[in-house]
Amino acid sequence: MLFFYNDREDLVEGEQMNGQDAARGGGPVYSRGDAGLIANGTVTRGAGPRIGFQDFATANRDFGVSMS
């Protein structure tokens, strides 16, 4: 997955690199890290291999959203 952090709607955009569908609407976005899975945000939109999602840092800054 390739990510872009300069979307006009303040979303993170990503592209699935081998052409598969990137996401289906409304679900979680996560990645793998050295310590396991990392929660990145929630899906806002998907179109084929592209995805737009709200990251947790921006949701916390704008709306006070937090994970517990």
C-alpha positions as CSV (number, residue, x, y, z in Angstrom):
1,M,0.0,0.0,0.0
2,L,1.3,3.4,-0.9
3,F,0.1,6.4,1.2
4,F,-0.3,10.1,0.3
5,Y,-0.8,12.6,3.2
6,N,-2.0,15.7,1.3
7,D,-5.6,15.1,0.4
8,R,-7.8,18.3,0.0
9,E,-10.3,16.8,2.5
10,D,-7.6,16.2,5.1
11,L,-7.9,12.4,4.6
12,V,-5.0,10.0,4.0
13,E,-5.1,8.5,0.5
14,G,-3.6,5.2,-0.3
15,E,-3.2,3.0,-3.3
16,Q,-3.1,-0.8,-3.3
17,M,0.1,-1.6,-5.3
18,N,-1.0,-4.8,-7.1
19,G,-4.3,-3.6,-8.4
20,Q,-6.7,-5.3,-6.0
21,D,-9.6,-3.5,-4.4
22,A,-8.1,-1.5,-1.5
23,A,-11.1,-1.4,0.8
24,R,-14.8,-1.6,1.3
25,G,-16.6,1.3,3.0
26,G,-16.7,1.9,6.7
27,G,-14.2,-0.6,8.1
28,P,-10.9,-0.2,10.0
29,V,-7.6,0.6,8.3
30,Y,-4.5,-1.0,9.8
31,S,-1.0,-1.9,8.9
32,R,1.6,-4.3,10.2
33,G,4.5,-3.1,12.3
34,D,7.3,-4.7,14.2
35,A,5.1,-5.0,17.3
36,G,2.0,-6.3,15.5
37,L,-1.0,-4.5,13.9
38,I,-1.2,-0.7,14.0
39,A,-4.6,1.0,13.9
40,N,-4.4,3.8,11.3
41,G,-8.0,5.0,10.9
42,T,-11.4,4.3,9.4
43,V,-12.4,4.0,5.7
44,T,-14.1,7.1,4.3
45,R,-14.1,6.1,0.6
46,G,-12.8,3.4,-1.7
47,A,-12.5,3.2,-5.5
48,G,-10.8,0.2,-6.9
49,P,-7.2,0.2,-5.8
50,R,-7.5,3.6,-4.1
51,I,-8.7,4.4,-0.6
52,G,-9.4,7.5,1.4
53,F,-9.4,7.3,5.2
54,Q,-9.5,9.6,8.3
55,D,-6.4,9.0,10.4
56,F,-6.8,8.8,14.2
57,A,-4.4,11.8,14.8
58,T,-6.6,14.1,12.7
59,A,-9.8,12.8,14.2
60,N,-8.4,13.4,17.7
61,R,-7.2,16.9,16.8
62,D,-10.5,17.9,15.1
63,F,-13.1,16.0,17.1
64,G,-11.5,14.7,20.3
65,V,-11.8,11.0,19.0
66,S,-9.6,8.6,21.0
67,M,-9.0,4.9,21.2
68,S,-9.3,3.1,24.5
